[in-house]
Amino acid sequence: MFFILSKVFNFLLSPFNWLLVLVLLCFFVKDARKKKRWIIITCCWFLIFSNPYIIHKLTVNWQANQKIFQQNEQYSVGILLSGFVGFEFKSKQGFYGGAADRFIQAVRLYKLGYIKKILITGGSGSINSTRQQFKEADFVTIQLQEMGVPKEDILTENQSRNTYENALFSKKLLDSTSQKGPFLLITSAIHMKRSQQVFTKAGIATVAYPCNFNAIDNPQEFLSSIMPSHNAFTGWDIYLKEVVGLFVYKMTGKA
C-alpha cells in the first residue's frame, strides 16, 4: 500500500500537473472577477516554478557534497542504488537513463580499488505488470560482468521497489554474506540525503559517494537564470520527491 500511495503522491506533488489544473480553472470559471484572480495565480505559479535560478539554488543546497578519497581508503562493498535503467516494452530490453553516472562511478571505483565488491540493489519500481518482470539489478549484474567485474565480486538484490526496500533487503544480503562495514553508498547527489538516512535507520553504516549531480554551484548568466524553462519543472519534480520523501520516511519511522 505504501508503494502505491507513493506513486500517487509523486503525481500530486508535481508543480506542472498543478499548473495544468490552474489553466483549466482559468478556462472554465465563468465569473469575471474569479477568472481574473485565477489567471493571476496561474501566472505567478508559472513564473515561480519555471524559474531556473530558484530550483538551481535549492538543488545545490540539498545535494550531498562531492567525496574526495584519502590515501589507501577502501571499502569492502560499494552499494549501488538502482534507478538508472529504463525498460523498452517492444524489445523487452533495458537501457541506460539519465542517472547512468551511478553505474559508471561504481565500475570506476571498483577498477581503481576503492571498493572490493559491488552490491546492486533494485528490482522494479513500476506498477505495470509487464515492467515488473524486468529486474534492474539482474540487468546491471550482466552489464557489470561485461565490464570485467567478476561474478564473485557482485552481490545482487533484485526485489526492492523503493529506497526503503533497498536498505531493508541490502541489510539482509550484507549480513548473510558476512560483509563488514562501513560501506560506500553510491547514488545521485540529490538522492543521497534521503538514502543515507534510510540506510542508517536500517542498521547499515555508510559513507556517501554522491554522483550524477543535477546542479553545479557555478555562477549563472543573468538571462539564463531568469528566463522561464521547462527544465525547471523537471527539477522541481525531483527536488520535491526527495524533500517530501525524506519527511514522509521520517514520519513513518523509515529514516
C-alpha positions as CSV (number, residue, x, y, z in Angstrom):
1,M,0.0,0.0,0.0
2,F,2.8,2.4,0.9
3,F,4.4,1.7,-2.5
4,I,1.2,2.5,-4.4
5,L,0.5,5.6,-2.3
6,S,4.0,6.9,-3.0
7,K,3.3,6.8,-6.8
8,V,0.1,8.7,-6.4
9,F,1.7,11.2,-4.0
10,N,4.5,11.9,-6.5
11,F,2.0,12.7,-9.2
12,L,0.2,15.1,-6.9
13,L,3.5,16.8,-5.9
14,S,4.3,17.9,-9.5
15,P,4.1,21.7,-9.9
16,F,3.5,21.1,-13.7
17,N,0.4,19.0,-13.0
18,W,-1.0,21.7,-10.8
19,L,-0.2,24.3,-13.5
20,L,-2.4,22.3,-15.9
21,V,-5.2,22.3,-13.3
22,L,-4.9,26.1,-12.8
23,V,-5.0,26.6,-16.6
24,L,-8.2,24.6,-16.8
25,L,-9.7,26.6,-14.0
26,C,-9.0,29.8,-15.9
27,F,-10.9,28.4,-18.9
28,F,-13.9,27.0,-17.0
29,V,-14.5,29.6,-14.4
30,K,-17.3,31.9,-15.7
31,D,-17.3,34.7,-13.1
32,A,-15.1,37.5,-14.4
33,R,-13.7,38.5,-11.0
34,K,-12.9,34.9,-10.1
35,K,-11.4,34.3,-13.6
36,K,-9.1,37.3,-13.2
37,R,-8.0,36.0,-9.8
38,W,-7.2,32.5,-11.1
39,I,-5.3,34.0,-14.1
40,I,-3.1,36.0,-11.7
41,I,-2.5,32.9,-9.6
42,T,-1.7,30.8,-12.6
43,C,0.8,33.4,-13.9
44,C,2.6,33.6,-10.6
45,W,2.7,29.8,-10.3
46,F,4.3,29.6,-13.8
47,L,6.8,32.3,-13.1
48,I,8.0,30.7,-9.8
49,F,8.2,27.1,-10.9
50,S,9.6,27.8,-14.4
51,N,12.4,30.0,-12.9
52,P,15.8,28.2,-13.3
53,Y,17.6,30.2,-10.6
54,I,15.2,29.2,-7.8
55,I,15.3,25.5,-8.4
56,H,19.1,25.6,-9.1
57,K,19.9,27.1,-5.7
58,L,17.5,24.7,-3.9
59,T,19.0,21.7,-5.6
60,V,22.6,22.8,-5.0
61,N,21.9,23.2,-1.3
62,W,20.1,19.8,-1.0
63,Q,22.7,17.8,-2.9
64,A,25.5,16.0,-1.0
65,N,29.0,17.3,-1.4
66,Q,31.5,15.6,-3.7
67,K,33.6,13.0,-1.9
68,I,37.4,13.2,-2.0
69,F,39.2,9.9,-1.2
70,Q,42.0,9.7,1.2
71,Q,45.2,7.7,0.5
72,N,44.6,3.9,0.9
73,E,40.9,4.4,1.6
74,Q,39.0,1.3,0.7
75,Y,35.6,-0.3,1.3
76,S,34.5,-4.0,1.3
77,V,31.4,-3.2,-0.6
78,G,30.0,-0.3,-2.7
79,I,26.2,-0.3,-2.6
80,L,24.9,0.9,-6.0
81,L,21.3,2.1,-5.9
82,S,19.2,1.4,-9.0
83,G,17.1,3.9,-10.8
84,F,19.3,4.5,-13.8
85,V,17.9,1.8,-16.1
86,G,14.8,2.2,-18.3
87,F,12.7,-0.5,-20.0
88,E,11.6,-0.7,-23.6
89,F,8.3,-2.6,-23.9
90,K,8.7,-3.6,-27.6
91,S,12.1,-5.3,-27.3
92,K,11.7,-6.0,-23.6
93,Q,15.3,-4.8,-23.1
94,G,16.8,-2.4,-20.6
95,F,18.7,0.8,-21.5
96,Y,20.6,3.4,-19.5
97,G,18.8,6.5,-18.4
98,G,20.0,9.9,-17.3
99,A,21.3,8.7,-13.9
100,A,23.8,6.2,-15.5
101,D,26.6,8.0,-13.8
102,R,25.8,5.9,-10.8
103,F,26.9,2.8,-12.9
104,I,29.9,4.5,-14.4
105,Q,31.2,5.6,-11.0
106,A,30.6,2.2,-9.4
107,V,32.7,0.4,-12.1
108,R,35.3,3.2,-11.9
109,L,35.6,2.8,-8.1
110,Y,35.9,-0.9,-8.4
111,K,38.6,-0.7,-11.1
112,L,40.6,1.8,-9.0
113,G,40.4,-0.4,-5.9
114,Y,38.3,1.8,-3.7
115,I,35.7,-0.9,-3.4
116,K,36.2,-4.7,-3.4
117,K,32.7,-5.7,-4.3
118,I,29.6,-4.1,-5.8
119,L,26.1,-4.6,-4.4
120,I,23.5,-3.6,-6.9
121,T,20.1,-3.2,-5.3
122,G,16.8,-2.7,-7.1
123,G,14.0,-4.8,-8.7
124,S,11.2,-2.9,-10.4
125,G,9.7,0.3,-9.2
126,S,6.8,0.1,-11.7
127,I,3.1,-0.8,-11.1
128,N,2.9,-2.2,-14.6
129,S,2.8,-6.0,-14.6
130,T,5.0,-6.3,-17.8
131,R,7.5,-3.8,-16.5
132,Q,7.7,-5.6,-13.2
133,Q,9.1,-8.7,-14.9
134,F,12.2,-6.7,-15.7
135,K,14.6,-6.6,-12.7
136,E,17.0,-3.8,-12.9
137,A,19.6,-5.4,-10.7
138,D,19.7,-8.5,-12.9
139,F,20.3,-6.3,-16.0
140,V,23.1,-4.4,-14.2
141,T,24.7,-7.6,-12.9
142,I,25.1,-8.8,-16.5
143,Q,26.4,-5.3,-17.5
144,L,29.0,-5.4,-14.7
145,Q,30.3,-8.7,-15.8
146,E,30.6,-7.4,-19.4
147,M,32.6,-4.5,-18.0
148,G,35.0,-7.0,-16.4
149,V,33.8,-7.3,-12.9
150,P,34.0,-10.9,-11.8
151,K,30.7,-12.6,-10.8
152,E,32.1,-13.4,-7.3
153,D,32.6,-9.6,-6.7
154,I,28.9,-8.8,-7.5
155,L,26.1,-9.0,-4.9
156,T,22.6,-8.8,-6.5
157,E,19.4,-7.8,-4.7
158,N,16.5,-7.7,-7.2
159,Q,13.4,-7.5,-5.1
160,S,13.3,-3.9,-3.7
161,R,10.9,-1.3,-5.2
162,N,12.0,1.9,-3.4
163,T,14.7,3.3,-1.2
164,Y,13.3,1.9,2.0
165,E,13.3,-1.6,0.5
166,N,16.8,-1.0,-1.0
167,A,18.1,-0.6,2.5
168,L,16.0,-3.4,4.1
169,F,17.0,-6.1,1.5
170,S,20.6,-4.9,1.3
171,K,20.9,-5.3,5.0
172,K,19.8,-9.0,4.8
173,L,22.2,-9.7,1.9
174,L,25.2,-8.0,3.6
175,D,24.5,-9.9,6.8
176,S,24.0,-13.2,5.0
177,T,27.4,-12.8,3.2
178,S,29.2,-11.6,6.3
179,Q,30.3,-8.3,4.8
180,K,31.9,-5.7,7.2
181,G,31.1,-2.0,7.0
182,P,31.1,0.8,6.7
183,F,30.0,0.6,3.1
184,L,30.3,3.1,0.3
185,L,26.8,4.2,-0.8
186,I,26.7,5.2,-4.5
187,T,23.7,7.2,-5.7
188,S,22.7,10.5,-7.2
189,A,23.8,13.6,-5.2
190,I,20.2,14.8,-4.8
191,H,19.1,11.4,-3.6
192,M,21.9,10.9,-1.1
193,K,20.5,12.6,1.9
194,R,17.3,10.5,1.9
195,S,19.1,7.3,1.0
196,Q,21.8,7.6,3.7
197,Q,19.3,8.3,6.5
198,V,17.2,5.3,5.4
199,F,20.2,3.0,5.3
200,T,21.4,4.3,8.7
201,K,17.9,3.6,10.1
202,A,18.1,0.0,8.7
203,G,21.4,-0.5,10.5
204,I,23.8,-0.1,7.7
205,A,26.8,2.2,8.3
206,T,27.6,4.0,5.1
207,V,30.0,6.6,3.6
208,A,28.4,8.8,0.9
209,Y,29.7,8.8,-2.6
210,P,27.3,11.2,-4.5
211,C,27.4,11.3,-8.3
212,N,25.1,12.3,-11.1
213,F,24.9,15.9,-9.9
214,N,21.7,17.7,-11.1
215,A,23.2,21.1,-10.5
216,I,26.7,22.5,-10.1
217,D,27.4,25.6,-7.9
218,N,28.8,27.7,-10.7
219,P,28.0,31.3,-11.5
220,Q,24.9,31.6,-13.8
221,E,24.4,34.0,-16.6
222,F,21.8,36.6,-15.7
223,L,19.5,36.0,-18.7
224,S,19.6,32.2,-18.4
225,S,18.8,32.4,-14.7
226,I,15.6,34.4,-15.2
227,M,14.3,33.1,-18.5
228,P,11.4,30.5,-17.9
229,S,12.5,27.0,-18.6
230,H,10.6,23.7,-18.9
231,N,13.6,22.0,-17.3
232,A,12.8,23.9,-14.1
233,F,9.6,21.9,-13.7
234,T,11.5,18.7,-14.0
235,G,14.0,19.9,-11.4
236,W,11.1,20.7,-9.0
237,D,9.7,17.2,-9.5
238,I,13.0,15.6,-8.5
239,Y,13.6,18.1,-5.6
240,L,10.1,17.8,-4.1
241,K,10.3,14.0,-4.4
242,E,13.4,14.0,-2.2
243,V,12.4,16.6,0.3
244,V,8.9,15.4,0.9
245,G,10.0,11.8,0.6
246,L,12.5,12.2,3.4
247,F,9.8,13.9,5.5
248,V,7.4,11.0,4.9
249,Y,10.1,8.4,5.7
250,K,10.9,10.2,9.0
251,M,7.2,10.4,9.9
252,T,6.7,6.7,9.2
253,G,9.9,5.6,11.1
254,K,11.8,4.6,7.9
255,A,14.5,7.3,8.2
